[in-house]
């Protein structure tokens, strides 16, 4: 920021920006001004709204309310090309590389250099090699991009953003997939771009990185903007505290949790229910023992014990391997390798969901629409989906018969029985999620794996689902594994907590006294993420 | 923060909202949703029956004796073979696949039946034809499920292969068996009802039973509605989809047998429009090309609509070109309706 004038021009300004996805308010009333030529970091927990904010500025997502201006100009929202014309380039968390095309074509995908409508291949190559030179990376312009390592693909995306001559460059977790050398090269480039007047906004989970490279840092929490300050005004501890919020911090740190409060249901899933009582849980036998579980590039040598009668929470940042662990146990990861004992007897690792079923494992996948429900089928059919056979009599079956059979389960999970014959599509997100819990009942499992069972669900349903999971462990002796990106849920409902970092089990917490807090987990996760990075 | 498609919000329409609103906002033709019986929902669900009635009325104005039992059963007999193919196709479509190769299998059924009948008894010839249908269907099943080839292109290709094999096996000329009673299945009847009509009704009835009253049929809706959810839920997704191609192969070969008996000859070049007609029947009825939605009674309605239109073609002496144009237009309109209702949902 050598040449920042007294009143810097505002590159990006957001006013009253809000965005809802169904019942979920992903972003609410955010005001943000980012001066031209600065490096601005957005941080927050998963789901705090930072990626949504970035997506709106990039024109990938339309806002529900509010406005965005790029150097004072508005654009038609939800249109990435309109944002591009104003000089906004975005590099997303997931790769948007087209695998069959070469890196240089990928880099110039939206706007290749042309003459008379024909692509000028030589000019494109020159420009590509030049940008790679500036970045200090090997260009490899001719291999199909799909054959490059993930880190190299990410660099191609960054090259794409840079070669578009962007005035505003948005980077969503740009370093997550990068090795140290590439990471440093990237931040050198970020600095040189910023000196040339390019505004850079990036999202990162690596707080050290943020504190080192950003001029200013904005913290998001629950869709709202908590604070924007210059880098010098932040410490790592402040950042974590702001990300968690005073409510969470207060309620979790104080002893409030130990007093069950029925009226508190409306407050938050985290403090709506008393912390696990030490008496009932944790002394169960080992239902599943996992040793040396690995999935290439995702999980490394994971050891976990899953015990009957307790809820095992799995915490970790996005990409830490939480979901991979569950999917491997559910037989959904064909590349999983490891040893498994079921009830202290060695068994073959399940390579197919059916094999997991035979071991008594039921799985609630994280994406209920894509992986959980056949939305056009009725609610009760969806509950019985994994085994229609057991609802048939003399080989025949009918929707009504299934509905009668699953009605008690619908009652247990709290779905109105009148909806038994309605298509699952017509149910609210919370009720859809409850159908998956009911299906898990229907399968009569001994082990229940729940991946993000409360995602996109309103607060009441959230509590009901989590309480039901815990009841299954307590009263029916199931071994329940709960993955959630909401740390408060994990701490409030788990007897033990496994913290995953970068595909490994980083630490296991005993939470039978309910004394593990979200901030403990978050500090441990960020601390570890920083160690891995450096 | 979830990204991409996962962020597209769901319209949650059940909480406290009117059921009519839910029906309007939702897809047409919901299955098993008798709760939402608003007039709009009913119209959307059973609108296709009105179309059938309209077609009947037009047929009646052109031919006063259309509903005379004799002429009606003639119309049904003429469309029995294609109707049987459509019954098999219904299973494939509901499970989320498609079978373009039915024309080739249909021709194979006709040629194998007649050629075996030249030297063997008719029951044996029938078994041979059905066996060939099952084998060809299994080939489709293997390619599309185990090897994960795209079903549309795969069955387009295998249909061409099957047609070629049929010509190599049976030659290009008509095969004329001389067995006693060869034509009775296609032309005879019992108690004044043609065998073909009985066979067609039986095929629809058995198909409906299998699709709606067995766990196999239920599972097909799950697989077609959401393959990944079914897989994670522990269904044998590959096996279920494979069986639908075998059913389709059996039905198509059996239809070839019917048409051979009806015409008295086996011919290798009869498969041309079979796939299109069968798909038109199933899709007109309201079964979705994208899987998971549909019913056997819809296929029955589709058969009646197509049969009536075909008889109109004859009454009005519409040229082959005109027939082709009209049939194609109907298919596109049915697809447009399907796409529109999906967009609303």
Interface residues (C-beta under 8 A of the other chain):
Chain A: X20 X21 X22 X23 X24 X26 X46 X47 X48 X49 X50 X51 X52 X55 X61 X92 X93 X94 X330 X332 X353 X354 X356 X357 X363 X365 X367 X369 X370 X371 X372 X373 X374 X375 X376 X377 X378 X381 X384 X385 X386 X387 X388 X389 X391 X392 X395 X396 X397 X398 X399 X402 X418 X419 X421 X422 X423 X425 X426 X427 X428 X429 X431 X439 X443 X455
Chain B: X1 X2 X3 X4 X5 X6 X7 X8 X9 X10 X11 X12 X13 X14 X15 X22 X26 X27 X30 X31 X32 X33 X34 X35 X36 X209 X212 X213 X214 X215 X217 X218 X219 X221 X222 X224 X225 X226 X228 X229 X230 X231 X232 X233 X234 X235 X236 X292 X293 X345
